[in-house]
């Protein structure tokens, strides 16, 4: 135990990582007991975790990462107890250790047909803390470095496949090029030994000649840079075997034919020196057209920055040059992990620090808000997408949109399974089928021969279009008669609230045009679609009214159905100060209703026009000389039309929910117009028959409560 403690202390102090000696001692004491007599790949477990901890420490993350590296294997130990572990250490360390263990379950064994993109995305989605990914990558790298200790050839090949399809691409995504390259080269040698030796032999053929050529170019470049007062490190950049093999395969050539087989790297102190060095190099050697890339001005998605150019050297022999700053060099090798080193060593942030600061912020936000912050969510979405990855009971992975339920899962397996579904289990526990799935859930669908099949309510809970389309098709086929009857009742109920007589709207020529616009042959098809809620009855009736208005004689096209208040003399419910028996009319521009603050305007020959005090048109009137005080009479009994704007996300049944809410409040709808925007939002202008302002405010508050509605207001 003492020797292990001293070894870890030496690791931490070498990398200048601050640590808590008491916590470190507890960690070492714990693993000494838990790992006693345990081995991993024929290596003592303690030696394995020390090797991983050493590699993690070289990235200079933080002390917690090193503790978690030492403890990452205890979950598999027989005596492991979560509560005891959290009490001994912390919830933060427990979460990292549990997640690293969870990541260890994601492999290709038995899943060769699995989409590797899904597996990588699931890997990243599970890792709520980026440090867990880094620890798992270093754990896998240590295993591959010691793979000679594994006796089973099949196990070796599976590990190598996982590295090429999962771990190396993730390391690339995080900008950890050293880890990526080493994983690829070791896996290449295991999986394609013949190809590996072909590449190696071609490189070895002229290795000495290439080495001498590059050394001569390095001396030339060093001399020129020094003459210009630029401090730089110049050295030959080794090309990794797997990278060479892939380029040889793509281009159908030998290793010697690759331009970047000969490569030099120049590391300088500043961005200015990068571009100055580029100019010096291009003065010395002729650049190859089309081979210059500026990753400083336009970094790669994994934060990699550098200048790349290919030039012709002695005897016209091409070679590649990469130019970068020391900060860029650290990021190129260590990716996001490089930021921790900057944070510990520097008080002043460099430009690279600023670009990488999101990682530190995300970890700090995670600690403070337990990963519930909007910022953390945005970071996760930006990096890893909005998907959840769940398992079947057999261990197969299903990728579904975030917010999916067991219904979506059932349809992703097979339509027959979904139609026989009677319940669902998540992680062996029975749950409602409306439960939202989370990453790594194991989902089991319970089926029954007596299951009644999909219901219309299922449409409220599904996220995938596949499930929605199949449920809709099923409802159409199974409940046709009941849907027709239900739709007819809803349609006729809504029709009674309209001012246009039913017989007028359902004339043959009007009905035929409306049915044709929906691609229906009969009115029963319209009823059926209303019945299972794919069409709102109000929307269908509005279409009838629209066609009806268009079919009327031209002189009547502009005449509208009169509102109730237009049938009543406004003087019966509005009083004009100091004037009796005055002709009064409500201005149509703002449609005042009892309870609104109002003002009168004396017109030429048409009496007093009454506006709301907030009416926009008042600014265009001569209110200084023609304004007159008006007021609502007590208990004014009038029904007016109010225009209400509603904006919402265009989810399924949103229109129906809004109409239902209005009906529940026993209000009549005069008309509804809708507009759908390209970003899947819907805007509705609803003309409501309203008795007073209090009634209007009440319905506005009620509509605001509806899910997906984000704006409701009265408009002129």
N, C-alpha and C positions, 0 to 999 in steps of 0.2 A: 504494500500500500504506500509506504513512504517513498519508494523509488518511483512509483507511478506519479505521485504528487509532485515530486521534484522535476520529473520529466515534463509534466504539463506546465508547471511554473516557468520552466526554461523556455517552453514554446511561447507562452504569453509574453514573457519579458523580451524575448528576441524580437517579436513583432510589435513591441511597445503597445500592448493592449492592456488597459487598466482592468483589474479584477478584484473581486472580494475574496480574500484568503479563507474566510470562514465558510463561505458558500462553496468555494472550490474544494475545500477539505471534505465537506459533506458529500459532494459529488463523487470524489475519488473513493471515499469510504463505501458509498452505496454501490458503485460499479464493482468494487473489489469483492463484495459479497454476492451481487447478482450474477456476475460473469464468471464466477469460480467454476473451473472445469468445462466452461463452454467454449466451442470453437465455431468459426465461420469459414467455410472453404478451406478446411484443414489448417487454419491459423487461429491461435488463441484469441478469443473475443476481445480481451483487453488490448492486445496488440493491434487488432483491427481498428477499434474505435480511436486509439491513440494516433494511428496513421491517418484516419479521416480528420481528426481534430487538428493535426499538424497542417494538413492541406487547407482546411478552412481558415486556420489562423494566418496563413500566408496571405490570405485575401484581406486581412485586417478588418473583419466585419465588426464584431463586438464580443465581449466576454460571454454573453448569453449564447451566441452561436457556437462557441467552443464547448460550453457546458452541455448544450443540446447534442453536439456531435459525439461527446463521450457517452451520453445517456441514450442515444437513438436506438440501441438494441434491446433495452430493458423491457419493452412492451411484450416481446415474445417470451420473456422469462416467466416461469411458472408462478413465482411469488409476487409478480407485479401487481400493485394495488394503486388505482388512480388517486383515491382520496389521500392515501398516505404519501404518495409522490408529490401531489400538489402542496400538501402541508410542509413537506421537507424542503421543497424548492419554490416553485411559483406556478401560477396558472399559465403564465407566458411560456415557460419552459415546457410544461406539460402539453400545451397546444402544439408547440413545434414538434415535440417528440412523437405525439400521436399522429400528426399529419405526415411526418417522414415515414412512419410505419404504414400509413394508408397509401402513400405513394408507392411503397414497395410492392403492393398488391397489383399494381398496373404493369402487366407484362404481356408478352405475345404468346406465352405458352398455351397452346390449344386455341389460339386466336389468330392464326396466320392470315385469315381472310379479312380480319378487321381493318378498317380504314385507319391507317397510321396517323392521319391528321386528327381524327376523332380522339385517338389515344393521347396524342400530344396535347390537344386542347383540354381534355379531361384532366390530364396531369397538372396543367397550369391553373385550371379552374378550382381544383381541390386546394391548391397551395394558396391559402389566404395570406400567408406571410412569405415574402420572396425568399427569406432566409431558409425556409424549408426546402425550396427547390435547389438552392446552392448546396446545402448539406447533402441532399440526395444525389446531386451530380458528383460531388466529391466522394461520396460513399461508393458510387458505381465506378468511378475512375480508379479508386484504390483497389476495388475488386478486380478490375481489368488489368491493372499493373501486376497483380499477383495471381493471374488466372492459371499460371503454370501449376499451381497447387491443386487445381480442380482436376479430378481424375476422369470424370464422365465427359466424353466428347460431345454428346448431345446437349448437355448443360452448357458447355462452352459456346456451342454454336447459337443456342437460344439467347445467351447473354450478349453475344456479338450482334445478333439481329436486333435485339432491343436497343443496343447502343446506336446502331445506324439509323433506325427508324424513329426512335423516341428521344434518347438522351442527347445525342450529338446535335440534332436539330433544335432542341430546347436550349442547349448551351449556345448555339449560334444566335438564337432569338434574343438571348440575354447578353450577347456580345462577348462571351467567354471563349475566346478563340483558342487559347492554350488547351482548355479542357476538351473542346470540340475536336481539335486536331489529333490529340492523343487518343481519344476514344475511337475515332475513325481509323487511325493507323493500326491500333491493336486489333480491332474488329476485322479490318481488311485482311490482316495476316491470318486470322482464324478462319474466316469464311471463304477466302479466295487465295489460298496459299500459292497456287500456280501463278496466278496473275501478279501476286505480290512479288514473287521472285523474278518474274519477267521485268517488272518495273525496276526492281532493285538492281538487276544485272545491267540494264540499259543505263542506269544512272552511274553505276560503278565503272562502266567501260571508260569513260572520259572524266572521271571524278577529279583526278589530279590536274588534268589540263584545265578544267573549268575553275578549279580552286585557284590556280595561278592567274588565270585571266581576271577573275573577280578581285583578287588581291591587288593586282596592278591598277584596276579601275578605282579601287578604294583609296589607294595612295594618291592617285591623280585628283580625286574629288576632295580628299582631306586637305591637300596642298592649296587647291583653289579656294575652298571655304575659309581656310585660315588666312589666306592673303586678303580676303574681304572682311576679316575681323569677325567671322561667325564661329561661335563655339558649337561644335557638333560631335556626336558619336556616329561613326560610319562603319557599318559591318555587313557581311554577307547574310542574306536571309535564307534559311533552309526551307526547301519546299517539301511539304508532307506527301508521303507516298500515295495515300488515298486520293488526295487532290490531284496529283499528277495522273493517276490512273483514270480518273473521271474525265480529265481534259483530253487524254490520249484517246479514250473511247469516243468522246464527242466529236473530235476532229479527225479521227482515224489516222493518227500519226505516231511516230516514235517519241520517246521522252525528250530526245535532243532537239526535236523540232519545235518545242514549246518556247515561246518568247520569254515567259516568266520563270523558266527553270533556272536561269541566271538572274539573281535579284540582289539588290543592295538597298539597305534601309538607312535613312539619314534622320537622326533625332536631334532637334534643336530646342532652343529655349522659348521661342515665341512664334505666334502665327506670322508676324512680319518676316521673321527669319525663314519660315517655310517657303514663302513666295520668293524671297531673295535667293534662297538656295535653288529653287526651281529655275530661276533665270540664269544662274551660274551654270547649272547642269546643261541647260539648253544651249548655252553659249559654247560649252565644251563639246557636246555631242549633238548630232542631228536627231531631232525627235521624230518618232514614227507617227505619221498622220492617223488620227482616229483612235490613238491609244492613250490619250490624256483624260484623267478623271479627277474632278475636284470634289472630294468627299468632305472637305473642310467647309466650303460654302453650302454644300448640300449633303449633310451627314446621312448615312444609311439608317434604316429604321431601328437597328440595334445600337445606335449611338456611335458607331464607328466613324472616325474622321481621319483623313490622310490625303495627301496628294499622290496620285499614281501617274507615272509616265513611262513609256518605253522608248529607249534611244538606241542609236547605232554606235557601237564602240569601235575598237580597233578591228580592221579588216571587214568592216560592215557587219560585225556580229551584234545582234540585238540583245539587250538586257533590260530588265525592269528596275525602276527606282521608286521607292516609297519615301515620302518626306512627311514628318509629323512632329509635334511637340512631345515633351515628356508626359504631360497629362494625357494627351491623346494616345500615347503608347500604352499607358497603364489601362486606359479604357479598352483599347484594342485587345489586350491580353486578358483582363479580368472583367470587362463589361460593367454591369451595374454594381458589382461588388467593389469596384475601384473607388466608389464614392466614400465608403467608410474610411478608407485610408486617408483621403483628403481631409475628411472631417476631423480626424484625430490629430493630424500633423500641422494643419494650417489654420490660422485665425482669419485670414483674408481669402474670400472665395475667388477662384479663377472662373473663367467663362465656362470651363468644363464642369466645375462644381455647380454652377447655376443650372446647367442643362440636366444634371443628374439629381438635383435636390429633391425631385419628386419622390425618390425612393425613401430617403430619410423622413420626409414629411408623411409619407404613407404609413410608415412604421409608427411614427409618433401619434398620428391621428388614430391608428388602430389601437394603440395602448389606451388613449384617452377616451375614445368613444366606442370601444369594443367592436370595431369594424362596421359600425352602423352609419358612418358619416357618408354624405353625398359625395364628398371628394374621393373617398376610398372607392366608392362604387364606380365613379367615373373612371378612375385609374384602372380598375379591374376590367371594365367594359372596353376601354380603349386598347388594353393589351390583349385581352383574351376572349372578347366577344360575349354576347348574351345567350349562352346555352347552358343547359344542365346535362350532366352525363350520369346515367343510372345503369344499374346492372339487372339482368334477368337472373332468376334463381340459379341458372347454369353458369353464370359469370360472363355472359355476353354483354357488350356495352351498347346502349342506345343513346344517341345524341338527340335532344329535344329542345325546342325553344324554352327560354326561361318563362316560368308561369304554367308550364304544362302539368297535367294531372294524370292519374292512372288511366283515365279514358283515352287520352292521347297515346299513352304507353301501349294500351291494349290494341289500338288501331295500328300502331307501328309494328306490332307482331303479326296480326292477321285480322281481317274484318270479321271472320267467323268467331274468333276469340272474343272480340269486343261485343258482338251481338249476343253472346251467351254469358256475358259478364254479370255476376250477381254481387260482387264485392271485390275488395282489394286489400292486400297486405303490403305495408312498407316496413322493411327491416323486421319481419315476422310479426308485426302488430296490425290488427284490423284497423282500417282507417276509412273515412268517407271517401267516395270516389272523386269528390271535388278537392281533395287535398293537393296542394302544390308540391311538386317533386323538388328535392334538393340534391346537390351533387353527392354521388356515391350511394344513394338510396338503392336498396335491393327491393325490387318491385315484383310482387306476385299477383297475378290476376286469378280470382276465384270464379269459376264458371259453373253453370248449372243448365241441365237440359230444359228446366222449367222457367228459365229466365225470360222475362217479358220483352227483352230487347231494348234498344235505345229509346230514350224519351226526349221530348222537346226541351226539357230542363237541362239536358246534357250540353246543349248548345251554349249555355251560359258559362260552362266550365272549361271547354276545350280551347286550346291555343293553336293547334295545327290545322291547316286548311284541309289536309288529308282526312282527319277525323270529322271536321265540320261537314265536308262534302258527302261523306259516307253516311253520316247521321241524317242529313237532310234527305238524301236519296231513300234511306230506309223509311223515314217518316212518311215520305210521299207514297211509297209502295204499300206500307202496312196500314196506314190510317187514312186512306183516301176519303172514304165516306164520312168519317167523323170530322176530318179536316174541312171538308166541303160544308158540312152543317155548321161547324163552329165558325168558319170564315163568313158564311152567309149571315149568321146572327150578328157578328161584329160589324159587318159591312152595313147592314140595314139599320143597326143601332146608330152608327155614325152618320148615316144618311138622313136620319130624322132631325139631326141638329142643323142641317143646312137650310138656307133660305130659298134655294131653288127647289121647286117641287120635284118629287121623286120621278114622276112620269116624264118630266122634261129631260132629266139627266139620263134616264135609261131608254131614251129613244133609240131605235135600232141603229141609225146612222152614227150617233154619238158613241154608243157602246162598241160598235165594230171598230171604230178608230182607236179607242182606248185599248181594246183587246189586242189589236194589231201591234200597238206600240210596245206591248209586253210579250209579243209572240205567242199569245194564247188564241185558241180556236173557239173556246166556249167560255161563258161566264162562270161555269163550274170550276174551270182551271184557275180563274181569278180567286174564287172563294177558297179553293184548296190552298193556294199560296198564302192567302191571308190567314187561313187556319193554322198553318205551322209557322207563321210569323216571318216569312221571307219578304212579305210586302205589308206595309201598314195600311189599314183601311182608310185612314185619312189621306194618305198619299194617293191611293186609287181614286178617291172621291175628288181630290183636288185636280187630278188629271181629267176627270169627267167634266168638272166645272170649267177647266181651261178649254176643252174642246167645245163645250156648250157655248161659252162666250165668243169663241172664234166663229161659230156657226150662225150667230145672230146677225141680223141686218147691220150694215155699217153704221147707221145713225145710232144704233143702240150699243155698239161695241164698247164705248167709253162709259156707259152708264153702269154703275155698280149697284149691288144689292144694298138697299138702304139700311143703315143702322137704326137701332131702336130709337136713339135720341133724335134722329132726323124726322121721326114721325110726331114728335112732341115739340111744341113751341118752347124754345129755350127760356123764354121769360117765365115759364111756370116753375122753373127751379133755379133761375139766376135773377138776382135783384140788382138793378142799376141805381146807384146812389142819387137821390133827389129827383129821379125821373120815374113816373108811373106809366104803365102801359107802353113801355118802349119796346120796339122790335129788337130781339136779341138772337144771335146765332153763334154757335161754337165754331171757331176756326178749325178747318180740317187739317191744317199743318201740324197741330200739336195735340188735338183730341183731348182736351181737358176733361177730367172726371171728378166727381164730388170728392172733396178733400184736398185737391190740388190748389196751390196758391195761384190766383187768377187776376188778370187785369183786362180792362175794357178799352176798345179802340173805336172811336166814332168814325164810321165809314161814310162815303158819299151816297146817300139814298138807300142804304141797306141796313140801317140801324147800327147797333153796337156789335162789334165782333169780339168774342171773348177768347183770349189766349192764356196759356200757362205763362207764369212769370219768367220761366226759363226758356221760353220759345225763342229759337234762333232768329226767327223772322222779325221779331220786335225791333232789331237793330236797323231794319230797312224802313220802318214806319216813323211818321212824325209824332212821336209820343209826347213831345213837349207841349203841343197845343191840342192834341186830340185824345189824350189819355183820359179815362174816366174810371172811377172806382166801381167795382162790381164785387158781388159776393154770392156764395151759395146760400139758397134758402134752407132753413132748418128742415132736416129729413127729406132732402131732395131725392125724389124717386126717379132715377134715370139709369138706363143702361148705355154705357158708352163703349167705344172700341179703343183698346190700348194695344199699341204695337210693342212686342217684346222680342228682343234679340237674344238668342241662346247660342253659345258656342260650346262644342264638345268634341272629344276624340271620337272618331267615327267607328265605334265598336258595334257589334251586332246588337240589334234590338234597342239601340239608344233612342230612336224616334218613338218606338212603341212605349218605352218607359216614361218619356216626357208626356206623351198623350195620356197615358194611364194616370199619371200624377195630376194632370189638369182635370181629368174626369172625376178623380177621387175628391177634388175640391169643388165639384159640381159647377164647373164653369163651362160655358159654351165657346167653342172655337169657331171663329168666323172664317179663317183661312190659314194655311201654312205654306210657306215657300222654303225650299231648302237649296243649299249650295255646298258641294263637297270640294275641298281644296286638295291640291296634289300631295300635301303632307298628312293626308288621312284625318283631316279635321272636317267637321260638319257645322255649317252655320244655318240657323233657322230663324225666320221672322214669322212670329205667330200673332195673328190678330185675334184678341180675346174680347169677349163681351164682359165688361167689368162694371160693377155698381158704384164702387168708390175706391179711393186711393189705398185704404187699409187692406181691402181685398186684393188689390194688385200687389202690394208689398208682401202679403202672405204667400201668394203663389210664386213670386220671384224667389223667396227664401226656400220654399219647398223644392223648386226645380234645382236650385243650387246644391241641394243635398244629394242629388242623383249622381251615382258613380259615373265618372268620365266627363261630367259637365264642369267647365272651368270659367265660364263667364255668362251672367244673365243680367240684362238691364233693359229698362224701358227706352224706346227711341221714338223720335218724331216720325 
